[in-house]
Amino acid sequence: MHQKVKLISKRNQVYRVLRGGNTYILKKFNNIDSYKREEELLNLLKNAGVKVPSIIYKEENCLHIEDLGSFTLLDWYEDQEKSNTLTESMVYKLCYWLKDFYKAVYDYYNEELILQDVNFRNFLIFEDDIYGIDFEQVARGTFCQDIGRFSAYALTYDPVMTQWKINFRNKFINIMSKELNLDREKIISEEKKELLAIEKRRIKRRKI
């Protein structure tokens, strides 16, 4: 039996494929450079011990990737807020994943590279661990930029700016600033920039 289910993706064609009782993710890239970047980063991160899915098979512009399920960080985040709880161990796992990612890419390329696309849907929770799954937007930048952008996203998922989200954001920034020895105020400055950018994007969408 062979079955393909199309998954949500803005940039590529992504499917969950069921074959012979097993599943995998098929990712067809619309851009060859994005394909090469994703393949390279998945391999180097896996070799560095960072939690990412394994590449099962590759072909022209396509990667067959290990299926880690569909429970995203955003699913967890929304569930936690609905139940008015915050599992601190998962917040720490997220922060340690980011720290491991930054170290792995810095050690390999000898420069600061950041995720840039920090949508919470780009992280999966599998067997109680955090996995990153989308790396084609990785680019030069500062860690403060990435962390500030991440905290801005955390504040602006619907419903925006709730006290629960503010508490999560404060804990996240405190952990990341200590773990990476970063200036908290620089992170907050980057967060403010991203909040303005998010608001501009939403105003633009409302006008369409």
C-alpha positions as CSV (number, residue, x, y, z in Angstrom):
1,M,0.0,0.0,0.0
2,H,1.3,3.5,-1.0
3,Q,-0.4,6.6,0.2
4,K,0.7,10.3,0.2
5,V,-0.9,13.0,2.4
6,K,0.0,16.6,1.5
7,L,1.3,18.7,4.5
8,I,1.2,22.4,5.0
9,S,4.3,24.2,3.6
10,K,4.7,27.7,2.3
11,R,7.9,27.1,0.2
12,N,7.9,23.5,-0.8
13,Q,5.8,20.4,-1.5
14,V,5.8,18.2,1.6
15,Y,4.1,14.9,2.0
16,R,3.7,12.2,4.6
17,V,4.2,8.9,2.7
18,L,2.8,5.6,3.9
19,R,4.5,2.6,2.3
20,G,4.6,-1.0,3.5
21,G,3.4,-0.1,7.0
22,N,6.1,2.5,7.5
23,T,5.9,6.3,7.1
24,Y,8.4,8.9,6.0
25,I,8.3,12.6,5.0
26,L,8.9,13.5,1.4
27,K,10.1,17.1,0.9
28,K,10.3,18.4,-2.7
29,F,12.2,21.6,-2.9
30,N,11.3,24.4,-5.4
31,N,14.8,25.8,-5.1
32,I,18.0,23.9,-5.6
33,D,20.0,26.1,-3.2
34,S,17.4,25.5,-0.5
35,Y,17.7,21.7,-1.1
36,K,21.5,21.8,-0.8
37,R,21.4,23.9,2.4
38,E,18.8,21.7,4.1
39,E,20.7,18.5,3.2
40,E,24.0,19.9,4.4
41,L,22.5,21.3,7.7
42,L,20.6,18.1,8.5
43,N,23.8,16.1,8.1
44,L,26.1,18.3,10.1
45,L,23.5,18.8,12.9
46,K,22.9,15.0,13.1
47,N,26.7,14.4,13.2
48,A,27.0,17.0,16.0
49,G,24.4,15.3,18.1
50,V,21.7,17.9,17.6
51,K,18.2,16.4,17.5
52,V,17.0,16.5,13.9
53,P,15.3,13.9,11.7
54,S,17.5,11.6,9.7
55,I,17.7,11.7,6.0
56,I,16.6,8.2,4.7
57,Y,17.2,8.8,1.0
58,K,17.9,11.7,-1.3
59,E,17.2,12.3,-5.0
60,E,17.1,15.4,-7.3
61,N,15.6,18.2,-5.3
62,C,13.9,15.7,-2.9
63,L,14.7,14.5,0.6
64,H,13.1,11.4,2.2
65,I,13.2,12.2,5.9
66,E,12.4,10.3,9.1
67,D,8.8,10.9,10.2
68,L,8.8,12.1,13.8
69,G,5.0,12.7,13.9
70,S,3.0,15.9,13.7
71,F,3.0,17.3,17.3
72,T,4.6,20.7,16.9
73,L,6.0,23.1,19.4
74,L,3.1,25.3,18.6
75,D,0.7,22.5,19.6
76,W,2.5,22.1,22.9
77,Y,2.5,25.9,23.4
78,E,-1.2,26.3,22.8
79,D,-2.1,23.2,25.0
80,Q,0.0,24.6,27.9
81,E,-1.7,27.9,27.8
82,K,-5.1,26.4,27.6
83,S,-4.4,24.4,30.7
84,N,-2.6,27.3,32.4
85,T,0.5,25.3,33.0
86,L,4.1,25.7,32.0
87,T,6.3,22.6,31.9
88,E,9.6,24.1,32.7
89,S,11.6,21.0,31.6
90,M,10.3,21.5,28.0
91,V,11.3,25.2,28.0
92,Y,14.8,24.2,29.1
93,K,14.9,21.5,26.4
94,L,13.9,24.1,23.8
95,C,16.6,26.5,25.0
96,Y,19.3,23.7,25.1
97,W,18.3,22.7,21.5
98,L,18.8,26.2,20.3
99,K,22.1,26.4,22.2
100,D,23.3,23.1,20.6
101,F,22.2,24.4,17.2
102,Y,24.1,27.6,17.4
103,K,27.2,25.8,18.7
104,A,27.1,23.2,16.0
105,V,26.8,25.6,13.1
106,Y,29.4,28.0,14.6
107,D,31.9,25.2,15.0
108,Y,31.4,24.1,11.4
109,Y,31.2,27.4,9.6
110,N,33.2,29.6,12.1
111,E,30.6,32.3,12.0
112,E,27.2,33.1,13.7
113,L,24.4,31.6,11.7
114,I,20.8,31.7,12.8
115,L,17.6,29.9,12.0
116,Q,15.9,33.1,10.9
117,D,12.5,31.3,10.4
118,V,11.5,30.6,14.0
119,N,7.9,29.6,13.4
120,F,7.0,27.2,16.2
121,R,5.7,24.8,13.6
122,N,9.3,24.2,12.6
123,F,9.9,22.3,15.8
124,L,8.5,18.9,16.6
125,I,8.1,17.2,20.0
126,F,8.9,13.5,19.7
127,E,9.3,11.1,22.6
128,D,9.4,14.1,25.0
129,D,12.3,15.8,23.1
130,I,12.6,18.8,20.9
131,Y,13.6,18.3,17.2
132,G,14.2,21.0,14.6
133,I,12.9,20.2,11.1
134,D,13.4,23.2,8.7
135,F,16.7,24.8,8.0
136,E,16.6,26.2,4.4
137,Q,16.3,29.8,5.7
138,V,19.4,29.5,7.9
139,A,21.6,32.6,7.3
140,R,24.2,35.0,8.8
141,G,22.9,36.9,11.8
142,T,23.4,37.4,15.5
143,F,22.1,35.1,18.2
144,C,20.3,38.1,19.8
145,Q,18.4,38.6,16.5
146,D,17.2,35.0,16.5
147,I,16.3,34.8,20.2
148,G,14.5,38.2,20.0
149,R,12.6,37.1,17.0
150,F,11.6,33.8,18.7
151,S,10.3,35.7,21.8
152,A,8.3,38.0,19.5
153,Y,6.7,35.0,17.9
154,A,6.0,33.6,21.3
155,L,4.1,36.8,22.3
156,T,2.0,37.1,19.1
157,Y,0.4,33.8,18.6
158,D,-3.3,34.1,19.1
159,P,-4.4,35.3,21.6
160,V,-1.6,37.8,21.7
161,M,0.3,39.2,24.7
162,T,-1.5,37.2,27.4
163,Q,0.1,37.1,30.8
164,W,0.9,33.4,30.3
165,K,2.8,34.3,27.1
166,I,4.6,37.1,28.9
167,N,5.7,34.6,31.6
168,F,6.9,32.1,29.0
169,R,8.8,34.9,27.1
170,N,10.5,36.1,30.3
171,K,11.6,32.6,31.3
172,F,12.8,31.9,27.7
173,I,14.9,35.2,27.5
174,N,16.3,34.7,31.0
175,I,17.5,31.1,30.2
176,M,18.9,32.0,26.7
177,S,20.7,35.1,27.9
178,K,22.4,33.1,30.7
179,E,23.2,30.0,28.6
180,L,24.7,32.0,25.7
181,N,26.1,34.9,27.9
182,L,24.1,37.5,25.9
183,D,23.0,41.0,26.9
184,R,19.3,40.7,27.8
185,E,18.6,44.2,26.6
186,K,20.0,43.5,23.2
187,I,17.6,40.5,22.9
188,I,14.7,42.7,23.9
189,S,15.8,45.4,21.4
190,E,15.7,42.7,18.6
191,E,12.3,41.5,20.0
192,K,10.9,45.0,19.6
193,K,12.1,45.2,16.0
194,E,10.4,41.9,15.2
195,L,7.2,42.9,16.9
196,L,7.0,45.9,14.7
197,A,7.7,43.8,11.6
198,I,5.0,41.3,12.6
199,E,2.5,44.2,13.1
200,K,3.4,45.6,9.6
201,R,2.9,42.1,8.0
202,R,-0.5,41.7,9.7
203,I,-1.7,45.2,8.6
204,K,-0.6,44.4,5.1
205,R,-2.5,41.1,5.1
206,R,-5.7,42.8,6.4
207,K,-5.5,45.3,3.4
208,I,-5.4,42.5,0.8
